[in-house]
């Protein structure tokens, strides 16, 4: 399996070449840039600069399989404000455009939130309203995604929304587009369920996978830890990955919480990423 590193692991002001160089040196196959309000990839980044980023990656022997996003927390896709919803919609459109130019086949999208602890001015949106607005926005975006050959992968995040794999599968089934699926983060599941069950039950909907880990007996963002230091049952996750026939990128996502030498997270977790890939291969071989 190919392994990637999400650039969520760094702040959006970090030098792109520096991040790419460390990703390559650590042995990853690909990198996942992240769209933000004003960082190295933002709504105003020109086509020329995006293509230059792609060439830089290619020159280093790196792929860009996917594009993430920071700014859909501050711009809720299901906001009560029509202006905010329009801005969020435009952010996803920019992700699709950037991904197409970068040669990526998937974007990570926050499908909106009912409640959020991360936004500077969080809203509280009624659940059924959020459900309808999110589906409507994603269905409208699907033709653009198809035209660009870029899948939209909604991520399971701490948004008090889409809280089970059954509900999430139904949500995607109702949109009924092969261009709208799931970007599953295994560590994000731990506080409400079991990652291997989400993999099994979402199966065909999964476009990409984030590898992260979380300590259930701790609390908050600080409970995200290095791989194998938390409560994700990685052997069970690997078996589930093999069982659904997933053979795309597994991408490490670490928060930028290494206060000194943040690049250490790439190297510290590479052995664990290799072990996870090996567990998947072994599970395939034993079927």
ChimeraX attribute file (.defattr): number of C-alpha atoms within 10 A of each C-alpha:
attribute: neighborCount
match mode: 1-to-1
recipient: residues
	/A:1	15
	/A:2	16
	/A:3	20
	/A:4	30
	/A:5	30
	/A:6	24
	/A:7	26
	/A:8	19
	/A:9	21
	/A:10	20
	/A:11	16
	/A:12	21
	/A:13	11
	/A:14	12
	/A:15	12
	/A:16	16
	/A:17	13
	/A:18	10
	/A:19	20
	/A:20	24
	/A:21	14
	/A:22	15
	/A:23	23
	/A:24	18
	/A:25	12
	/A:26	18
	/A:27	16
	/A:28	24
	/A:29	19
	/A:30	25
	/A:31	25
	/A:32	27
	/A:33	27
	/A:34	25
	/A:35	27
	/A:36	20
	/A:37	16
	/A:38	13
	/A:39	17
	/A:40	20
	/A:41	24
	/A:42	21
	/A:43	17
	/A:44	11
	/A:45	15
	/A:46	12
	/A:47	13
	/A:48	10
	/A:49	12
	/A:50	20
	/A:51	16
	/A:52	14
	/A:53	21
	/A:54	19
	/A:55	15
	/A:56	16
	/A:57	21
	/A:58	14
	/A:59	10
	/A:60	14
	/A:61	13
	/A:62	21
	/A:63	21
	/A:64	23
	/A:65	24
	/A:66	32
	/A:67	28
	/A:68	23
	/A:69	23
	/A:70	18
	/A:71	20
	/A:72	24
	/A:73	21
	/A:74	17
	/A:75	24
	/A:76	29
	/A:77	29
	/A:78	29
	/A:79	24
	/A:80	16
	/A:81	13
	/A:82	11
	/A:83	11
	/A:84	17
	/A:85	21
	/A:86	16
	/A:87	16
	/A:88	25
	/A:89	21
	/A:90	15
	/A:91	23
	/A:92	27
	/A:93	16
	/A:94	18
	/A:95	29
	/A:96	29
	/A:97	18
	/A:98	27
	/A:99	28
	/A:100	22
	/A:101	17
	/A:102	24
	/A:103	17
	/A:104	23
	/A:105	20
	/A:106	29
	/A:107	31
	/A:108	27
	/A:109	26
	/A:110	25
	/A:111	27
	/A:112	30
	/A:113	28
	/A:114	22
	/A:115	18
	/A:116	21
	/A:117	12
	/A:118	12
	/A:119	14
	/A:120	9
	/A:121	10
	/A:122	17
	/A:123	18
	/A:124	13
	/A:125	20
	/A:126	15
	/A:127	16
	/A:128	11
	/A:129	13
	/A:130	23
	/A:131	19
	/A:132	12
	/A:133	19
	/A:134	23
	/A:135	18
	/A:136	13
	/A:137	19
	/A:138	24
	/A:139	18
	/A:140	13
	/A:141	19
	/A:142	20
	/A:143	14
	/A:144	17
	/A:145	26
	/A:146	16
	/A:147	11
	/A:148	17
	/A:149	17
	/A:150	25
	/A:151	27
	/A:152	32
	/A:153	25
	/A:154	23
	/A:155	25
	/A:156	25
	/A:157	20
	/A:158	20
	/A:159	18
	/A:160	15
	/A:161	22
	/A:162	23
	/A:163	15
	/A:164	17
	/A:165	20
	/A:166	13
	/A:167	13
	/A:168	21
	/A:169	20
	/A:170	14
	/A:171	17
	/A:172	20
	/A:173	14
	/A:174	11
	/A:175	18
	/A:176	13
	/A:177	16
	/A:178	16
	/A:179	24
	/A:180	28
	/A:181	28
	/A:182	28
	/A:183	23
	/A:184	25
	/A:185	24
	/A:186	24
	/A:187	26
	/A:188	22
	/A:189	24
	/A:190	18
	/A:191	17
	/A:192	11
	/A:193	14
	/A:194	20
	/A:195	25
	/A:196	20
	/A:197	17
	/A:198	23
	/A:199	28
	/A:200	18
	/A:201	18
	/A:202	20
	/A:203	18
	/A:204	15
	/A:205	20
	/A:206	24
	/A:207	26
	/A:208	27
	/A:209	23
	/A:210	21
	/A:211	25
	/A:212	25
	/A:213	27
	/A:214	26
	/A:215	20
	/A:216	16
	/A:217	9
	/A:218	12
	/A:219	11
	/A:220	11
	/A:221	12
	/A:222	11
	/A:223	14
	/A:224	22
	/A:225	18
	/A:226	20
	/A:227	24
	/A:228	17
	/A:229	12
	/A:230	20
	/A:231	19
	/A:232	24
	/A:233	16
	/A:234	22
	/A:235	16
	/A:236	18
	/A:237	22
	/A:238	22
	/A:239	22
	/A:240	23
	/A:241	24
	/A:242	22
	/A:243	16
	/A:244	15
	/A:245	13
	/A:246	19
	/A:247	14
	/A:248	14
	/A:249	20
	/A:250	21
	/A:251	25
	/A:252	30
	/A:253	26
	/A:254	25
	/A:255	20
	/A:256	15
	/A:257	15
	/A:258	13
	/A:259	6
	/A:260	7
	/A:261	7
	/A:262	17
	/A:263	17
	/A:264	12
	/A:265	20
	/A:266	24
	/A:267	16
	/A:268	13
	/A:269	19
	/A:270	19
	/A:271	13
	/A:272	17
	/A:273	23
	/A:274	15
	/A:275	15
	/A:276	21
	/A:277	19
	/A:278	15
	/A:279	20
	/A:280	24
	/A:281	17
	/A:282	14
	/A:283	18
	/A:284	16
	/A:285	9
	/A:286	8
	/A:287	8
